[in-house]
Amino acid sequence: MKIIVVYDNKLYSVLPGLKSDWGFSALISIDDKHILFDTGANGNILIRNMTILGIDPLIVTDIFISHHHYDHVGGLSHFLNINNNVILHSPTSFRGVKNVNEIRYYDKPEKLYDNIFTSGELDNIEQSLAIETGNGLKVITGCSHPDMKDIFNSFSSFGKIRSIIGGFHDLSDFSIFSGLELISPMHCTKHGRKINELYPNQYRIGGVGKTFTL
């Protein structure tokens, strides 16, 4: 599995032209699936960063929306104008998208595809994604507005969590990360520096252009 961060507040890559902006989006590629996780706040920035990173929007097979805040869905309509031949995986509270091939809504933990799972919408706002790659679950979060323990518990029937990437919001109970192999806080994470101090061997810097191969 490969994850490429295409939208984030911080710029990681030295590739010229990449732009950081408030929001989050990442392309997750596994087997024959190319899942765009959220779409950032601005469609022009999203597509420009994808182009610079060598990502053709037409390869995207699925879009996974964590929650309906503008910094996660702001680029959605722009993207669908380029490629709407996708399956949109949405929390139940996010409605109104029409220009898309198919929409599936989730209000509880479910399997999307073999080895790919959603937490379902938690606290009536947000869902997270988990992928099993043979050595535990890799979790991708948008903002983590729900309690992180609830996010972790939602995936408990699918396997053991080994890695987590994305926004961690104002998480302060850092013991939840004990035993993980990789932790990469991005976007709206309030205590990223503290996480780095507590888990220096597991911490990985994120940002636009960062690639994870797991």
Phi, psi and omega in degrees: 000139177236136176238125176244122179281119182250352181207124178195167181290332184248145179266122178261311189285151176268004179299127183295141175098339178298144182234133173268150181197153183297120181144186182209143171198144178212146175262124180249120181244122177211129184054236182261012181255137172234102189256120175273112181270108184062171188225016180066191184264334189228120183295325179296317178293318179304307184292321179298314179296320178299317181297314179297326180278002177078026182256117177279119179305335183287347177280344183294126180261332185217150170238128179248117179260121180286313178198171194271008179296148190302328184283002176238341180236001183300330181267002188295309184297322178298316179296317182294336174292339179264319181214103176251009178273059184226166170258125180263121179258112192235146167295154187297335184279350182261106184236168172104353177282127184240326186277064183208151184298314184203142176237133174237134183251147184226125176240006178207165179301133181211160171272126176277311178214177175306122175071012178233127190225152171246149174286344192075164182290122179254141180055029178058031180217321195215144171240155176238167184242145175224143181228131178265122182246012178108343178226040178110170183276139171253118184258136175241127182242152177274296177232338186062049173296318173293161177301136182300327177298322178293322177298311180298316182296328182295337181261003189299330181278353183258346180148185182263131181284131180243334183217153175215135183224137174134202181273133182247006178051231185255030178312132178232349175268085188285351180295340179300337183270359180299131179092353177284155180263336181213131179226120179228094179281135180221187173050252192264018181293125183277325189244042181300320180296320179295319178298320178298319180294320184281329184229062185296330181279338181261339184292135174229133178293142178246198178124169182300127179097349179289135178242132175246129173246113188238000000 
